[in-house]
Amino acid sequence: MLIAGVPAKVLDNISCCNYYSCNNLLRMGEALNTEYDYKELIGFQIIKGEVLIKRKMLGVFMEKGYDLTFEQWTVLNVLYAEPGINQSEIAARTFKDKTNVTRILDVLAKKGYLAREAHDQDRRSYRIYLTQAGHEMFADLIPHVKRLNEQFKTEIPAEELEQFIHTLERICRNAQ
């Protein structure tokens, strides 16, 4: 291959370097492939489980006629367990940023599942509660969510589940 104005000897050196560079890259790639498998990453396995669980949960929500995302469900769980908490507390408990929580709360409020009330001690903050519709939806979904949770634990001995939860909590602490 000739390039105008470039001596043949220079082109030979470039070709030689490219040949050796490509071979080195191929060998490095082979080495990486034998030493690295993304399927062995803890994060990959956790995300795989999360995706599969979300699919099942969303299927239940749709089957029961609720237009909910898993993220919205997570926020609703916190509000069900801790009525009257503020947006910052919801963000902390769900590991979501405040902007994302605001968006989720706005959507849930439009759907009629929650209400915001002025905080009696902090005018910049609101206490957030499930509405009657939110409680009814939650009561309707809880038996199905519990059934799914039991399905996820099928054929796993209690000791293994306990160890799994303990290990997962340690991984979460290590990741903070």
Steps between C-alpha positions, in 0.01 A plus 500: 500500500644837401405835645600808303816659637573225759815296431450124462741428787281707740190318378673165563575606858141616555364175360742302717395695811133457417554126451674462836255735674207300369658174613570646843143626527367160398715329763391756761138439405549126535659551841215724610241252380655226712535719808180703480144381474232763556258224606715448811464863610287544810338808346402308187340221703311749717375692196397175329295408806355849519391495135334160535323601821383829348353317200294276725387792717403714200305205364298487821442876497374485141290189563329677791445813290752732666724720289800493734873479451723312739653832610153634585424181690820544700395851604148381585648230724690761698190718535292203609756407766575857611206734439580870515870490417643769278657481155858498629424205725338314210807565285728365772294185558459419130859590402368743238597861442257772608424607143396148404290470816326830419410370154370172645297682765349732238389202291357316801315813612346538152386138521336580832716266710661758728449843650744762620433699813695800624752406766401666826863572599666562162320717242735380223408137557189287452381195684388236253221249557320232304145596411204265541555392137867438580411282799242307297748439217762391749258263675405353163863439396653381829373138477640471146833654596527263796420204273773609256746543785427144611546382141842666487601312815375159379732210579747719684552389861440761770867491607614576145253788471618642831863474386411654164332801663794541738749482212298741286488749788879476531541555126278809526706636791820437302353683201418817697 
